[in-house]
Amino acid sequence: DFATPRAILTGHDYEITCAAICAELGLVISGSKEGPCLIHSMNGDLLRTLEGPETVAGPKNCLRPKLIQASREGHCVIYYENGLFCVFSVNGRLQATMETNDKIK
């Protein structure tokens, strides 16, 4: 038996750097090297685009998502390469941000 993909997710223009699956909500959240994070349904439908906030250094300071985690309550935490944490609702609304100088892995 060969495994076949359940869905093909499209929408990123650059390579995927991080992804998370929230099976309870049926969502796949992914981030790419030079673009926003996207929320897809498990069927492959593009639902939302999560744009990072503009910071003091400008919008390009927030373009490289490094880690993503989704909760079953519908929150998505994204850690960007520049040390910025963002919390989004499943509807794509930015709820909180926090900057850190620590290295997060």
C-alpha positions as CSV (number, residue, x, y, z in Angstrom):
1,D,0.0,0.0,0.0
2,F,1.1,3.5,-0.8
3,A,0.3,6.5,1.2
4,T,-1.5,9.2,-0.7
5,P,-1.9,12.8,0.5
6,R,-5.2,13.8,2.0
7,A,-4.9,17.3,0.6
8,I,-2.3,19.5,-1.2
9,L,-2.0,22.9,0.6
10,T,-1.1,25.8,-1.6
11,G,-0.5,29.5,-1.1
12,H,3.1,30.0,-0.1
13,D,5.6,31.5,-2.5
14,Y,8.7,30.3,-0.6
15,E,9.8,27.2,1.3
16,I,7.9,26.2,4.4
17,T,9.9,26.7,7.6
18,C,7.4,25.6,10.2
19,A,4.0,24.0,10.5
20,A,1.5,22.8,13.1
21,I,-1.6,20.7,12.9
22,C,-4.6,21.2,15.2
23,A,-6.6,18.0,14.7
24,E,-9.3,19.1,17.2
25,L,-10.2,22.1,15.0
26,G,-9.2,20.5,11.6
27,L,-6.6,23.1,10.9
28,V,-3.1,23.2,9.4
29,I,-1.0,26.3,10.1
30,S,2.2,26.9,8.2
31,G,4.8,29.6,7.8
32,S,7.2,30.2,4.9
33,K,10.7,31.7,4.7
34,E,9.7,35.1,3.2
35,G,6.0,35.3,3.7
36,P,3.0,35.2,6.0
37,C,1.7,32.2,7.9
38,L,-1.4,30.5,6.4
39,I,-4.3,28.6,8.0
40,H,-5.7,25.8,5.9
41,S,-8.5,23.3,6.6
42,M,-7.5,19.7,6.6
43,N,-9.3,19.5,3.2
44,G,-6.8,21.9,1.7
45,D,-8.9,25.1,1.7
46,L,-7.0,28.3,2.5
47,L,-8.9,30.0,5.3
48,R,-6.8,32.8,6.7
49,T,-3.5,34.7,6.3
50,L,-1.7,35.6,9.5
51,E,0.3,38.8,8.9
52,G,2.9,39.7,11.6
53,P,2.6,43.2,13.1
54,E,4.7,46.1,12.0
55,T,7.4,46.7,14.5
56,V,9.7,49.7,15.1
57,A,12.2,48.4,12.6
58,G,9.5,48.1,9.9
59,P,7.4,45.2,8.5
60,K,10.3,43.3,7.1
61,N,11.5,42.7,10.7
62,C,8.6,40.2,11.2
63,L,8.6,38.1,8.0
64,R,10.4,34.9,9.1
65,P,8.4,32.6,11.2
66,K,10.5,30.0,13.0
67,L,8.1,28.1,15.3
68,I,4.3,27.7,15.3
69,Q,2.0,26.0,17.8
70,A,-1.8,25.9,17.8
71,S,-4.1,25.2,20.7
72,R,-7.4,23.4,20.7
73,E,-9.0,26.6,22.0
74,G,-8.2,28.3,18.7
75,H,-5.1,30.2,19.5
76,C,-2.0,30.2,17.4
77,V,1.4,31.2,18.8
78,I,4.1,32.1,16.3
79,Y,7.7,32.8,17.1
80,Y,9.6,34.9,14.5
81,E,13.3,34.7,13.8
82,N,13.8,38.2,15.2
83,G,12.6,37.3,18.7
84,L,9.0,38.3,18.4
85,F,6.1,36.1,19.7
86,C,2.6,36.8,18.3
87,V,-0.6,35.2,19.4
88,F,-3.4,35.1,16.8
89,S,-7.0,33.9,17.1
90,V,-8.1,31.2,14.7
91,N,-10.0,34.0,12.9
92,G,-6.6,35.7,12.1
93,R,-6.9,38.5,14.6
94,L,-3.6,39.5,16.3
95,Q,-4.2,39.3,20.1
96,A,-0.8,39.9,21.7
97,T,2.8,40.3,21.0
98,M,6.0,40.0,23.1
99,E,9.7,40.5,22.2
100,T,12.5,38.5,23.7
101,N,16.3,38.5,23.3
102,D,16.5,34.9,24.3
103,K,17.2,32.2,21.8
104,I,14.2,29.9,21.5
105,K,14.4,26.4,20.1
